[in-house]
Amino acid sequence: MSDKKVIAEDEISIFCEQIAMVLKSGVPLYEGLEAVCENYKDTKYEEYFLEINAEYGRGSSFYDACKNAGIFPAYMLQMLNVGERSGKLEDVMDNLSKFYDRESKISDMIRSAVLQPSIMMVVMGAVVLLLVVKVLPIFQEVFRNLGADFSETTNDVINICTIIGIVVLVILLIFIIIAVIFGLLLRSDKKQQALNAAGKLLKPVAKIRDRIATERFASVMAMMISSGYNLTESLEMSADIVEDEKYVAKIHKCLELVNADTSFGKALEEAELFDKLTLRMIQIGITTGQSDRAFSRIAEIYADEVDTRIHNLISWIEPVLVAIMTVLVGAILLSVMLPLITIISSMG
């Protein structure tokens, strides 16, 4: 099958949730899988899911059927394989559904953080373009028809405002192009590279990226531990999932410390994977044998923080753009009003 690609995160979440529901209901997987795959008829994923159902029906494992379809991410397949072999497929699919639902929401928030300022920049550019190309020339022509003689100062003001408008248009065009490219990268397999680049340029974006990486790490650790993996194996697996280069380096440092017989809690602290408050929560979880629950709760905490930071970033960008647009429009209108005031004064 050609042109295979990983399906959207929200679609993965729905698929995993459907499989979890089938398993919870006690229906045999081969019967439930057929019903689930039937739901994808007349969609762009139809042939992929029909292929999964057919291969599973021919005796392949559920993991092999999904893997050979070529449309699922590596992490999902790894977890699916673990769940099928350990007999915990129901729990794994349920956790995967929640994980990819969260990933989808994060992607939507990031796209919204890019889209809203982009729309405002387009509106701002349209207003400035209208003023520079249409309004100023019309007023200048009206002044000339009225026989008004422009002073050198008035001419300078109009010319300066016209130049400012043109410069602003060029700058806005550049920012709009960058925003469009960034938005396209977010929809491609280059999403993480785009976020890394944005994080290097903008400190608020870097903080959001770090929190997303921390949340993802905690989520993966919770799922891996609850699926039967020990702490070392969970660390190794999480390093392949998090993707953020800076955070992956911290995970590798933590893994090295653990392999050197450093306690897990101490290794997390020295690798600076979490803050002190969450580290205490993890330590209590390890002591009580509920480390998976501790990691799950930490993931929820960081998820809320990611939401707050993204909303704060959007709420900060919009007023700044409005203020800039107000100043620019005011400057251009002032260049129109000055000659008009001069004419009215001379008539008086």
Disulfide bonds with the S-S distance in Angstrom:
none
